């Protein structure tokens, strides 16, 4: 989770990613941020996020995103 928080903080240093739960719905993350995140997650965790998982629910919080990463690592 720490690695993910570092990635997110590099994108938006002014956001508290440990508590924010409306990253997409609150328009904190935009489509360019999502593309960057997908690439960074692939590099850091070795998981590819498939297109069907690119939904706001998976990107609205660091916790949801980390749950997605863990789920994909298990597959």
GIHUCOR-V362186 format. One record per helix or strand of 2 or more residues. SS is the DSSP state (@ for helix, = for strand). FROM is the first residue (numbers start at 0). LEN is the number of residues. Records with the same first field share a line. If there is no record, write none. Layout:
SS=FROM-LEN ; FROM-LEN
This chain:
@=1-10 ; 30-15 ; 50-3 ; 55-4 ; 61-13
